[in-house]
Amino acid sequence: MSQPTRRAAGALALSAVAALALSACSSASGTPSGESGGDVTLSYAIWDENQKPAMEDIAAAFTEEHPNVTIDIQVTPYKEYFTKLQTAASGGSAADVFWMNGPNFQLYASNGQLAPLDDTGIDAADYPQGLVDLYTYDGTLYGAPKDFDTVAVWYNKELFDAADVDYPAAGWTWEDLKDAAAKLTDAAKGQFGIAASQYGQENFYNSIAQAGGEVISADGTKTGYDSPEALAGIELWTDQIDAGSSPTAQQLTDTNPEDLFLSGKVAMFQNGSWAAIAYADNADIADKVDVAPLAAGPAGNQSVIHGVANVANANSPHLAEAKEFAAFASGEAAATIQAETGTVIPAFDGTQQAWVDALPQYDLQVYIDALETSVPYPVSKNTSAWTSIESEVLSQVWAGNVSAKDGLKDLAEKMQAALDAEQE
């Protein structure tokens, strides 16, 4: 998945009002079916200009197999993508095929905007189970997994060498992480061991799972923030701030945490697989960094898995072709094309090695290995309703204005109320 989607929940465009608008224009019955016949142009909406060349190659490969079908690729920057999609879907003019992310998926699927893909020949066994689960609603697959990202820890080798600290390696633990962060911190230089950013996908969603907890139940109806495990997962980060091993919440707000890592002010920074190509292209840091697995907590070293899916507009006038292209654009041939660009990890199993090989200077295999214990990105029918609460409450916890225990109690109560409202 490309960099603009890194904190997917932070830019959700949909709300309960939008859900009503989507529901009002959905057509659960009477959707087109069968081949359209004749020449067909399918619109294909994506949000990453960097991936457009690969998408053009995929479109050309599809047209070679289906000479009567032309693909019109439409790029909208991620910042505006879901706002535009919401408006188009409400007005019945959404693209025939479009990219979808986890936090927005269930709202579109539950309102009849997405066509089922179970009958397209997609074999769920060809994709990571976490992604199949993410894009399945009420037992039906609506999204064909296109790519995925997991999380690992990037580290500055120069800072580790200067402090005589061993590099992170497979099997390291939370205690090892905290010990290394402390040794790598030098207040006189304004240098910190780690950035304890208030990032869900990169930080605390992973550590909650590593403690044996969950952010939300598998069915998306119950909060997990009222558990001791969730508290441990949050305190892994807030304790780093309290110990001085991380910049303060205010410092992390004033300066982008990743910029602190890139400038050599922070020795460790957890980031998704999208970071690899960006760091390789950064002349100031490319040769100074490498990547290692996440540290293991009481339950292991789980990473959140997220990724983009290709979905077909249920109201497309060319529904059969749209469904077929959505499946093709996530199939083996398309995945191979994606992998060779080095920008994303393709979701189709067996095609990821080309992505690893594209940047041999880094141990990118750790991102692929993370699949073995990965946990799905936490979502519900209206994810934005509770992630806004999550951000508000945890910002007070990170700032030290509220204890983690009290903050999570408040968060759990408010989040559960939002989840209960989804079921009404």
C-alpha positions in Angstrom: 0.0 0.0 0.0 1.3 3.4 -0.9 2.4 6.0 1.6 -0.7 8.2 1.6 -2.7 5.4 3.2 -0.4 4.9 6.1 -2.7 6.1 8.8 -5.9 5.1 7.0 -8.2 5.8 9.9 -6.9 9.4 10.2 -8.4 10.6 7.0 -11.8 8.9 6.9 -14.3 10.9 4.9 -17.5 9.1 5.8 -19.9 9.7 8.7 -23.3 8.5 9.8 -24.8 11.2 7.6 -22.8 9.9 4.6 -24.0 6.4 5.4 -27.6 7.5 5.0 -26.8 9.2 1.7 -25.1 6.0 0.5 -28.0 3.9 1.6 -30.5 6.2 -0.2 -28.9 5.6 -3.6 -27.9 2.0 -3.3 -29.7 -0.6 -5.4 -29.8 -3.9 -3.6 -32.0 -5.3 -6.4 -32.0 -4.7 -10.1 -28.3 -4.3 -10.5 -26.9 -5.0 -14.0 -25.7 -8.5 -14.7 -24.2 -10.3 -17.6 -21.9 -9.1 -20.3 -22.6 -5.7 -21.6 -21.6 -6.6 -25.2 -19.8 -4.3 -27.7 -17.0 -1.9 -26.8 -16.8 -1.0 -23.1 -14.8 1.6 -21.3 -14.4 1.0 -17.5 -13.4 3.9 -15.2 -10.9 2.8 -12.6 -10.4 5.2 -9.6 -7.1 5.1 -7.7 -5.3 7.6 -5.4 -1.6 7.1 -5.9 0.1 8.8 -8.9 3.3 6.8 -8.2 1.4 3.6 -8.9 -0.3 4.8 -12.1 2.3 3.4 -14.5 1.9 -0.1 -13.0 -1.9 0.3 -13.1 -1.6 1.2 -16.8 0.4 -1.9 -17.5 -2.2 -4.0 -15.7 -5.0 -2.3 -17.6 -3.2 -3.0 -20.9 -2.8 -6.7 -19.9 -6.5 -6.9 -19.3 -7.4 -5.2 -22.6 -5.1 -7.7 -24.4 -7.2 -10.5 -23.0 -10.5 -8.5 -23.5 -10.0 -6.4 -26.7 -13.5 -4.8 -26.4 -12.7 -3.4 -22.9 -10.7 -0.2 -22.4 -9.7 1.0 -18.9 -9.8 4.7 -18.1 -7.6 5.3 -15.0 -8.6 8.2 -12.8 -6.2 9.5 -10.1 -7.5 11.5 -7.2 -5.0 12.4 -4.4 -5.8 10.4 -1.2 -6.6 13.6 0.7 -9.6 14.1 -1.5 -10.3 10.6 -2.7 -12.9 9.4 -0.2 -14.7 12.8 -0.2 -15.0 12.6 -4.0 -16.0 8.9 -3.8 -18.7 9.6 -1.3 -20.2 12.3 -3.5 -20.0 10.2 -6.6 -21.5 7.1 -4.9 -24.3 9.2 -3.5 -25.0 10.6 -7.0 -24.7 7.3 -8.8 -21.6 8.2 -10.7 -18.8 6.3 -8.9 -16.2 4.7 -11.0 -16.8 1.2 -12.3 -13.9 -0.2 -10.3 -12.1 1.6 -7.5 -9.6 1.2 -4.7 -10.9 0.7 -1.2 -9.3 0.7 2.2 -10.3 -1.2 5.4 -11.7 1.7 7.5 -14.2 2.7 4.8 -15.0 -0.8 3.4 -17.9 -1.9 5.7 -19.8 1.3 5.2 -19.8 0.9 1.4 -20.5 -2.8 1.6 -23.3 -2.6 4.0 -25.1 0.0 1.9 -25.1 -2.0 -1.3 -22.5 0.0 -3.1 -20.1 -2.9 -3.7 -20.6 -5.9 -5.9 -19.9 -9.4 -4.5 -16.8 -11.0 -6.0 -17.3 -14.5 -4.9 -18.4 -15.6 -8.4 -15.3 -14.2 -10.2 -13.0 -17.1 -9.7 -11.0 -15.5 -6.9 -9.5 -18.1 -4.6 -9.2 -16.7 -1.0 -6.4 -19.1 -0.4 -4.2 -17.0 -2.7 -4.2 -14.0 -0.3 -3.3 -13.4 3.4 -6.2 -14.4 5.5 -6.1 -11.1 7.3 -6.9 -9.2 4.1 -9.6 -11.7 3.1 -11.2 -11.1 6.5 -10.8 -7.3 6.1 -12.7 -7.3 2.8 -15.4 -9.8 3.7 -18.8 -8.5 4.9 -21.6 -10.8 6.2 -19.7 -13.8 4.8 -19.3 -12.4 1.3 -16.1 -11.2 -0.3 -16.5 -7.7 -1.8 -12.9 -6.6 -2.1 -10.1 -8.4 -4.1 -6.9 -7.8 -2.1 -4.4 -5.8 -4.2 -1.5 -5.1 -1.9 -0.7 -5.2 1.8 1.5 -3.6 4.3 2.8 -4.8 7.7 4.9 -3.0 10.3 8.5 -3.3 11.3 11.1 -1.2 13.1 13.6 0.9 11.2 16.8 1.8 13.0 19.8 4.1 12.4 22.9 2.0 12.3 25.2 4.9 12.9 23.5 5.8 16.1 23.5 2.2 17.3 27.2 1.9 16.5 28.1 5.1 18.3 26.2 4.0 21.4 27.6 0.4 21.1 24.2 -1.1 21.1 23.3 -4.3 19.3 21.0 -3.9 16.3 17.4 -5.1 16.7 17.1 -8.8 15.6 14.6 -11.6 15.4 13.6 -12.7 18.9 14.1 -9.3 20.6 11.5 -8.3 23.2 9.8 -5.3 24.7 12.4 -5.2 27.4 15.2 -5.2 24.8 13.5 -2.4 23.0 13.1 -0.3 26.2 16.8 -1.0 27.2 18.1 -0.1 23.7 15.9 3.1 23.6 17.4 4.2 27.0 21.0 3.6 25.9 20.4 5.4 22.6 19.0 8.5 24.3 21.4 11.5 24.8 19.7 14.5 26.2 22.7 16.7 25.7 22.5 16.0 21.9 18.7 16.2 21.8 18.8 12.5 20.7 16.1 10.0 21.5 16.1 6.2 21.3 12.6 5.9 19.8 9.6 7.9 18.7 6.5 6.9 20.8 4.2 8.5 18.3 0.4 8.3 18.8 0.1 6.2 15.6 -2.3 3.3 15.7 -1.2 1.3 12.6 2.5 1.8 13.2 2.5 1.7 17.0 -0.2 0.9 19.5 -2.5 -1.3 17.4 0.5 -3.7 17.2 1.5 -3.5 20.8 -2.0 -4.2 22.0 -2.0 -7.4 20.0 1.5 -8.2 21.3 0.1 -8.0 24.8 -2.6 -10.4 23.9 -5.4 -7.8 23.5 -7.5 -6.4 20.7 -8.7 -3.0 19.7 -12.1 -4.3 18.6 -13.7 -7.7 18.5 -13.5 -9.8 15.3 -17.2 -9.0 14.5 -16.7 -5.3 15.0 -19.2 -4.9 17.8 -17.1 -4.8 21.1 -14.3 -2.5 22.2 -11.1 -4.1 23.4 -9.9 -1.0 25.2 -11.3 -2.1 28.6 -8.7 -4.9 29.0 -5.4 -5.1 30.9 -3.8 -6.2 27.7 -4.8 -3.0 25.9 -3.5 -1.0 28.9 -0.1 -2.7 28.6 0.0 -2.1 24.9 -0.6 1.7 25.4 1.8 2.0 28.3 4.6 0.5 26.2 4.6 3.9 24.4 3.6 6.3 27.2 6.3 4.8 29.4 8.9 5.7 26.8 7.9 9.3 26.9 7.9 9.3 30.8 11.4 7.7 30.8 12.7 10.4 28.4 13.5 7.8 25.8 11.1 9.4 23.4 10.3 13.0 22.5 7.3 14.4 24.4 3.8 14.4 23.0 4.3 18.1 22.3 7.6 17.6 20.5 6.0 14.8 18.4 3.2 17.2 17.5 5.5 20.1 16.7 7.8 18.0 14.4 6.7 15.1 12.3 8.1 12.0 14.1 9.4 10.5 10.9 11.3 13.7 10.2 13.0 13.3 13.6 14.1 9.8 12.5 15.3 11.0 9.1 17.3 13.8 10.7 19.1 11.5 13.1 17.4 12.8 16.2 15.6 9.4 16.8 17.3 6.1 16.6 14.2 3.8 16.1 11.0 4.4 14.3 8.3 1.8 13.6 6.9 2.1 10.1 5.0 0.3 7.4 6.4 -1.4 4.4 5.6 1.6 2.3 8.7 3.3 3.9 11.2 1.1 2.2 11.2 2.8 -1.2 11.0 6.3 0.4 14.1 5.6 2.6 16.0 4.1 -0.3 15.4 7.3 -2.3 16.5 9.6 0.5 20.2 10.3 0.0 20.6 11.6 3.6 19.5 8.3 5.2 19.5 5.5 2.6 22.8 4.0 3.7 22.4 4.6 7.4 19.2 2.6 8.1 18.0 -0.9 8.1 14.8 -2.7 9.3 14.1 -5.5 11.8 11.1 -7.3 13.1 8.9 -5.8 15.8 9.8 -6.5 19.4 7.8 -9.3 21.0 5.4 -8.6 23.9 3.8 -11.2 26.2 1.8 -12.7 23.3 4.4 -12.4 20.5 5.5 -9.8 17.9 2.2 -9.4 16.0 2.0 -6.8 13.3 -1.2 -5.2 12.0 -1.9 -6.0 8.4 -3.7 -3.6 6.1 -3.9 -3.2 2.4 -5.8 -1.9 -0.6 -8.5 -3.9 -2.4 -10.0 -3.5 -5.8 -13.8 -3.3 -5.7 -16.5 -3.2 -8.3 -19.3 -0.6 -8.2 -22.6 -2.6 -7.7 -24.4 0.0 -9.8 -21.9 -0.1 -12.8 -23.7 -0.3 -16.2 -20.9 -2.7 -17.1 -21.1 -4.8 -14.0 -19.8 -8.1 -15.4 -16.7 -6.5 -16.9 -16.2 -4.4 -13.8 -16.2 -7.5 -11.5 -13.9 -9.3 -13.9 -11.4 -6.4 -14.0 -11.4 -6.0 -10.2 -10.5 -9.7 -9.9 -7.8 -9.5 -12.7 -6.2 -6.4 -11.1 -5.6 -8.4 -8.0 -4.6 -11.6 -9.7 -1.2 -13.2 -10.2 -0.2 -11.4 -13.4 -1.2 -8.0 -12.0 0.6 -8.7 -8.7 3.8 -9.5 -10.6 3.6 -6.2 -12.4 3.2 -4.4 -9.1 6.0 -6.2 -7.4 8.5 -5.2 -10.0 7.9 -1.5 -9.3 9.1 -2.0 -5.7 6.4 0.5 -4.4 4.0 -2.0 -2.8 3.9 -5.6 -1.6 1.4 -7.4 -3.8 -1.2 -9.4 -1.9 -1.2 -12.4 -4.2 0.8 -15.1 -2.4 4.0 -16.2 -4.1 4.6 -12.8 -5.9 6.1 -10.9 -3.0 9.8 -11.9 -3.6 10.2 -9.5 -6.4 9.4 -6.6 -4.0 12.0 -7.9 -1.5 14.6 -8.3 -4.2 13.9 -4.7 -5.5 15.8 -3.2 -2.5 18.4 -5.9 -1.4 20.2 -3.4 0.8 17.4 -3.8 3.4 16.1 -6.8 5.2 12.6 -6.4 3.7 11.9 -10.1 4.3 10.8 -9.1 7.8 7.7 -7.5 6.4 6.8 -10.7 4.6 7.6 -12.9 7.6 5.2 -10.7 9.7 2.3 -12.3 7.8 2.6 -15.4 9.9 1.4 -13.7 13.1 -0.4 -10.6 11.6 -3.7 -9.3 12.9 -6.3 -7.5 10.8 -6.5 -3.7 10.9 -9.3 -2.9 13.4 -12.5 -1.8 11.7 -16.3 -1.7 12.1 -19.3 -0.7 10.0 -18.6 3.0 10.7 -14.9 3.1 11.8 -14.6 6.9 11.8 -17.2 7.2 14.6 -14.9 5.7 17.1 -11.5 6.5 15.7 -12.3 10.2 16.3 -13.0 9.4 19.9 -9.8 7.3 20.1 -7.7 10.1 18.8 -9.2 12.7 21.2 -8.9 10.6 24.3 -5.4 9.2 23.6 -4.0 12.6 22.9 -4.8 13.4 26.5 -3.1 10.2 27.6 0.0 10.9 25.5 0.2 14.4 26.9 0.1 13.1 30.4 -3.1 15.0 31.3 -4.9 11.7 32.0 -3.5 8.4 33.2 -3.5 5.6 30.7 -5.8 3.6 32.9 -8.4 6.3 33.3 -8.1 7.3 29.7 -8.8 3.8 28.4 -11.7 3.4 30.8 -13.2 6.6 29.2 -12.3 5.5 25.7 -13.8 2.1 26.1 -17.1 3.5 27.4 -17.4 6.0 24.5 -16.2 3.6 21.9 -18.7 1.0 23.0 -21.5 3.5 22.8 -20.5 4.3 19.2 -20.4 0.6 18.3 -23.8 0.0 19.9 -25.2 2.8 17.8 -24.0 1.0 14.6 -26.2 -2.0 15.5 -29.4 0.0 15.9 
